[in-house]
Amino acid sequence: MRLMIMFDLPTETAQERKEYRQFRQKLINEGFLMVQYSVYVRVCVTRQTASFLEKRVKKFLPRGGVVQSLMVTEKQYNDMHFLVGEPLKDVRNSSDRTVIL
């Protein structure tokens, strides 16, 4: 499974910029990787794990803007088409590094 977090946050005031930076940093601390600007993704072992992680993200949402989540299977994620550009070859963005104990 993959959990994608997509967001569009206001950055007009100093407080809004601070909330944007804090939200982004907390996503990174939770293990999310940036796929595109304002689109972050994390590999999850099961749908239950993805739901748990989604609840954790809800705890540090900023006050304004739009934040959306999307759960997709690994097959759906791998069927993504690149219309322009190439996929990143970053091992952190693959399920190959997931170890199930």
Phi, psi and omega in degrees: 000153172233138172249120179254136174242122180241135184214153175224102185249144178290146178224034183285316184256167178298321179295318179295320178296321178296315179297321177300310181298317180295317179298313180299316180295322179293324174299315180297319179296333178278358176099009178282147176242143180285126176264316174215171176304129179066019174228115182238148184221150176219140176282132177234144183291317182224169176297325179298318177297318179296320178295318177299316180294322177299320178295324177294320179295322179301334182288339181238030178294144174287165183287325184245179176085195181231129175231126181235150175236153180213128176258127178227153177285164179298322178296315178298318180296319181288342177277004179298137180258136175261109181280327174220137179091177183237150176293151177285141180265032183282122182295336179293339182262023179234158178278358180298332183271000180283125178247123179257121181262000000 
